């Protein structure tokens, strides 16, 4: 079962029905005064002139403002002004004065705050300028100090270089003097005389000879160089045996350079591999997993 659709715009179908008269006392008759005839004055009082109407002006007449206001009836009414309007105006005036005072006080406070901030900013700028001047002066002093230190460092470097050259010169002189002493010791008296390194005359005017020439077994009476079959021009070696091992390394020094460890077994060698990092095994393993 479905309800029938209802049209919302359909007018209602119920009707007013007259109720049946109730039982009881009869209705009370309403007494009216007898009808009086309407006089001409009443008709004129109730008549509204069409030209004064604010809604109808079929003729289009121009109506004066005084007539329109008089027809409106505003002048007939008595104007009554409430006494609270005076209190309202006084309250508004007092509120306006208070708001003006508050605005003035707020502006003064804002001005003072602005002046304080400005003075604080000026103080900060002044302190920054003072700090910059002090830093600049310190920078100048630091630069002067650095220049002085650089000059002193250069002077020390120059002195150090001079002393280093002096030490090198002294070392070279010592080495050369050692070499000269060694050479002079190994040379014969004839070489010394030929080079002029030995004075041929002593203080007493006597000639100085090498004593080794007198201590030799061979001489003019024993012939020149002994046996002629032996080709020996010099009586001793050209180089001194002590100078032969001058630049020869020591055994202990070699062991220290090589680590100084003793070996109790032969040297073990590893077999050379074509794939030292095991890349081939790694690739083959990946292929088998795929």
C-alpha positions in Angstrom: 0.0 0.0 0.0 1.3 3.3 -1.0 0.0 6.8 -0.1 -1.3 8.9 -2.9 0.9 11.8 -3.9 -0.2 15.1 -2.6 0.1 18.3 -4.6 1.5 21.0 -2.3 -0.1 23.8 -4.4 -3.6 22.3 -4.2 -6.1 24.5 -2.3 -7.6 23.0 0.9 -10.8 20.9 0.5 -12.3 21.5 4.0 -15.2 24.0 4.3 -16.5 26.1 7.2 -19.7 24.6 8.5 -22.3 26.3 10.5 -22.4 25.0 14.1 -25.8 24.0 15.5 -27.3 26.4 17.9 -26.6 25.6 21.5 -29.4 25.0 23.9 -29.8 27.5 26.8 -30.6 31.2 27.2 -31.2 33.2 24.1 -28.6 35.6 22.8 -28.3 39.0 24.2 -29.5 41.7 21.8 -27.0 44.4 21.1 -28.7 47.8 21.3 -27.6 50.4 18.7 -28.4 54.1 18.7 -30.7 55.1 15.9 -29.0 56.1 12.7 -28.4 59.9 12.4 -28.3 61.6 9.1 -24.9 62.7 7.8 -24.7 66.4 7.7 -22.7 68.5 5.2 -20.2 69.4 7.8 -19.4 65.8 8.5 -19.0 65.1 4.8 -16.6 67.9 4.4 -14.6 66.8 7.5 -14.3 63.3 6.1 -13.4 64.5 2.6 -9.8 64.2 1.6 -8.8 66.6 -1.1 -7.1 64.6 -3.9 -4.4 67.3 -4.5 -3.1 66.9 -1.0 -2.7 63.1 -1.2 0.9 61.9 -1.1 0.0 58.8 -3.3 -2.4 60.2 -5.8 -1.9 63.2 -8.1 -3.7 62.3 -11.3 -3.8 65.9 -12.6 0.0 66.4 -12.0 -0.4 69.6 -10.1 2.6 71.2 -8.5 2.0 71.3 -4.8 3.9 73.6 -2.4 5.8 72.3 0.5 3.9 74.3 3.0 0.6 72.8 1.8 2.1 69.3 1.7 3.4 69.7 5.3 0.1 71.2 6.4 -1.7 68.3 4.9 0.7 65.9 6.6 -0.4 67.0 10.0 3.0 67.3 11.5 2.5 70.8 12.8 -0.6 69.7 14.7 1.3 67.2 16.8 3.0 68.4 19.9 6.7 67.6 19.9 7.9 66.0 23.1 11.7 65.6 23.7 12.9 63.1 26.2 15.1 64.5 28.9 17.5 61.6 28.4 18.7 63.1 25.2 20.6 65.7 27.2 22.2 63.0 29.3 23.1 61.1 26.1 24.7 64.2 24.6 26.6 64.9 27.8 27.8 61.3 27.9 28.9 61.4 24.3 30.7 64.7 24.9 32.5 63.2 28.0 33.4 60.1 26.1 34.8 62.2 23.2 36.9 64.2 25.6 38.2 61.0 27.3 39.0 59.5 23.9 40.8 62.6 22.9 42.8 62.6 26.1 43.6 58.8 25.6 44.7 59.5 22.0 46.9 62.4 23.1 48.4 60.3 25.9 48.9 57.4 23.6 50.6 59.6 21.0 52.9 61.1 23.7 53.8 57.6 24.9 54.5 56.5 21.3 56.6 59.6 20.8 58.6 58.9 24.0 59.1 55.3 22.9 60.2 56.4 19.5 62.6 58.9 21.0 64.0 56.2 23.4 64.5 53.8 20.5 66.1 56.5 18.5 68.5 57.4 21.3 69.2 53.7 21.9 70.0 53.2 18.2 72.2 56.3 18.2 74.0 54.9 21.3 74.5 51.6 19.5 75.8 53.3 16.4 78.1 55.4 18.5 79.4 52.3 20.3 79.8 50.5 17.0 81.7 53.5 15.6 83.9 53.6 18.7 84.5 49.9 18.4 85.4 50.3 14.8 87.8 53.0 15.6 89.4 51.0 18.3 89.6 48.0 16.0 91.1 50.1 13.3 93.7 51.4 15.7 94.4 47.9 16.9 94.6 46.8 13.3 97.1 49.6 12.7 99.1 48.5 15.8 98.8 44.9 14.8 100.0 45.7 11.3 102.9 47.7 12.7 103.6 44.8 15.0 103.4 42.3 12.2 105.7 44.4 10.0 108.1 44.6 12.9 107.9 40.9 13.4 108.4 40.3 9.7 111.4 42.6 9.7 112.8 40.7 12.8 112.0 37.4 11.1 113.8 38.5 8.0 116.8 39.6 10.1 116.8 36.3 11.9 116.6 34.5 8.6 119.5 36.5 7.2 121.5 35.8 10.4 120.5 32.2 10.3 121.5 32.0 6.6 124.9 33.6 7.3 125.5 31.3 10.2 124.5 28.3 8.1 126.9 29.4 5.4 129.6 29.9 8.0 129.0 26.4 9.3 129.0 24.9 5.8 132.2 26.8 5.1 133.8 25.6 8.3 132.7 22.1 7.6 134.1 22.3 4.1 137.3 23.8 5.4 137.5 21.0 8.0 136.9 18.4 5.3 139.3 20.0 2.9 141.9 20.3 5.7 141.4 16.7 6.5 141.8 15.7 2.9 144.8 18.0 2.6 146.4 16.5 5.7 145.7 13.0 4.4 147.1 13.9 1.0 150.1 15.6 2.5 150.7 12.5 4.7 150.6 10.2 1.7 152.7 12.4 -0.6 156.4 12.1 -0.8 158.9 14.8 0.0 159.6 15.3 -3.7 155.9 15.9 -4.4 155.7 18.3 -1.5 158.7 20.2 -2.7 157.3 20.3 -6.3 154.0 21.6 -5.1 155.7 24.2 -2.8 153.8 23.0 0.2 156.9 22.5 2.2 159.7 25.0 2.6 163.0 23.7 1.2 165.1 25.7 3.7 164.7 25.7 7.5 165.4 28.6 9.8 169.0 27.7 10.1 169.5 27.7 6.3 170.0 24.0 6.1 168.1 21.9 3.5 165.4 19.6 4.8 165.2 16.1 3.3 162.7 13.4 3.8 164.0 10.9 6.3 162.3 8.0 4.6 164.7 8.4 1.7 167.6 7.4 4.1 165.8 4.5 5.7 165.2 2.5 2.4 167.2 -0.6 1.7 167.3 0.1 -2.0 169.4 2.9 -3.4 171.7 3.8 -6.3 174.1 0.9 -5.5 171.3 -1.7 -5.6 170.1 -0.7 -9.0 166.9 0.8 -10.3 163.9 -1.1 -9.0 165.6 -4.4 -8.3 165.0 -7.1 -10.9 164.6 -5.9 -14.5 162.4 -8.8 -15.3 159.6 -7.5 -13.0 157.8 -4.4 -14.4 157.4 -2.4 -11.3 157.8 1.4 -11.7 156.6 2.4 -8.2 157.9 1.1 -5.0 154.4 1.1 -3.3 150.8 1.3 -4.3 149.1 4.4 -5.7 146.2 4.5 -3.2 146.4 4.1 0.5 144.6 0.9 1.8 142.8 2.9 4.5 141.2 5.2 1.9 139.9 2.2 -0.1 137.2 1.4 2.4 136.2 5.0 3.0 132.9 4.8 1.0 132.3 1.1 1.6 129.0 0.5 3.6 129.2 -1.3 6.9 127.6 -4.6 7.4 125.7 -3.4 10.5 124.3 -0.5 8.6 123.0 -2.7 5.8 121.3 -4.9 8.4 119.7 -1.8 10.1 118.5 -0.5 6.8 116.9 -3.8 5.9 115.2 -4.2 9.2 117.8 -5.9 11.3 115.9 -9.2 11.6 117.6 -12.5 11.4 116.1 -15.3 9.2 115.8 -18.8 10.5 114.2 -20.4 7.4 114.4 -19.9 3.6 112.5 -17.1 1.9 108.9 -18.1 1.1 107.4 -17.0 -2.2 103.7 -16.8 -3.2 102.5 -18.2 -6.5 101.5 -15.6 -9.0 97.8 -15.6 -9.8 96.1 -14.3 -12.9 93.1 -13.1 -10.9 94.5 -11.7 -7.6 91.2 -10.0 -6.6 88.9 -13.0 -7.3 86.7 -11.3 -9.9 86.3 -14.3 -12.1 85.0 -16.5 -9.3 82.6 -13.7 -8.2 81.2 -13.3 -11.8 80.8 -17.1 -12.3 79.0 -17.4 -8.9 76.5 -14.7 -10.0 75.9 -16.4 -13.3 75.2 -19.7 -11.6 72.8 -18.1 -9.2 70.8 -16.6 -12.1 
